[in-house]
């Protein structure tokens, strides 16, 4: 019998609490017990049974079981073919959403993942990085997401629209808009944007026209000019630096784009904004 475990605190949205590994003896039992966190057991070899919510679940090689917090759970290794299992325990506000992305919920407890060697390596790396340090905390968080990435790859569920998509009406448009917001200060080509969301340029443009009534390029320009107006009103930066801060390498091109949307030059906009503030004080 062999077991290892560790503890770590991390981000609130998804946190690794501990993990472990055990070569079970025949008939070895887990519980019955109530846990206040989520756990994923994964069977490397052998067989085990789990009981939860008045149901029995049989787990064999490359299959796993989800333990739900707040309910009595019991597990037992097979008498003739005991299991070698690994596990992680975790919590956080993003747990239910994360589990849904790998096909698990309170009613769906069993999962299958053929990437056994990769899950084992992930677990062993977790066990090795247990020091109280920022480095280990960041690394453990990355390993937790790697674990879920492996399970998501095995589940291969279709990507579906989140609630945030309601803002634009389409998941591809939403992801493209998010990308532009993160990178509007950099040089962005529409071909690069289309490649990021996995569509061809023409189809992405048609989606923008349908849901936002503008082209990707038009949306990006509005995004950059809106950012520029905030900097003009709330900073002392020269117009040239504001241009560079909003993704324009050429201040003249920035001024032309600004004038086209706002009807005045950046300097005139700044002066009018300051005059308006002065009149209200």
C-alpha positions, 0 to 999 in steps of 0.5 A: 500500500502506498499513499501520498497527499498534499495541501495547497490554497490557491485561487478562489474560482478553482482551488486544489486542496490535496491529492493522493495515490494508493495501491489498495489492498483487497477489500480496502474501504473509503468511508462512509464519510461526508466530505465538504469538498469535491473529489475525483477518484481515478482508477489506474488498474483494478476495480472498486465500487462507490456508494453515494446518494443511495446508488452504487457505481462500479469503477474499473481501469481508466474510469473515475468517480466524482464525490459530491460535497455534503453527502455520505460516500463509501468506497471499497476496492475489489476483493480479487482485483483491488484498485490502484487509484489516484485522486484530487480534492478541490473547491471554488466558485467555478467548480460546477461550471468546470465539471459541466465542461467534462460532463460531470454533475451531481447526477452524472458521476462516472467519467472515462479518460484514456490518458492514464499516463498523463494523469499519473504524471500530473498527479506526481508533479502535484505531489512534488511541488508542495513547498509554501512558495509562490512558485509552487502555488502557481505551478500547482494551479497550472497542474490542476487546470492540466488535469481538467484539460485532460478530462475535457479532451477525453469527454470531447463535449461540444463548445456551447454558448455561455451567458456572456454570449447573450451580449453579442448573440454568438459565441464566436463574436463574443470570443473575438470581441474578448480577444480584441479588448485584451489586445486592442493596443497591439497590431491585430489583423482580421485574419489573425482574429479569425484564426483565433476563433477557428473561422475563416475571415469572410464568415467571421465578418458576416457574423459581426455584420449579423450580430453587431451590425459592423465589421470586425475592423469597424468594431476594433476602430470604435474600441480603440477610439473609445479607449483614446477618449478615456485617456484624453479625458483622464490623463496628461499623456501627449496625443502621440503616446495615446495613439500608441497606447490604442494600437496606432503606430502612426499618430496621423492615422490615429488623428484621422480615425478619431476625427472620422468618428468624433468629428474633431481632432484628439486635441480639440476633444481634450480641450472641449472635455476639460472646458465642460468639466470646468463649467460644471465646477 
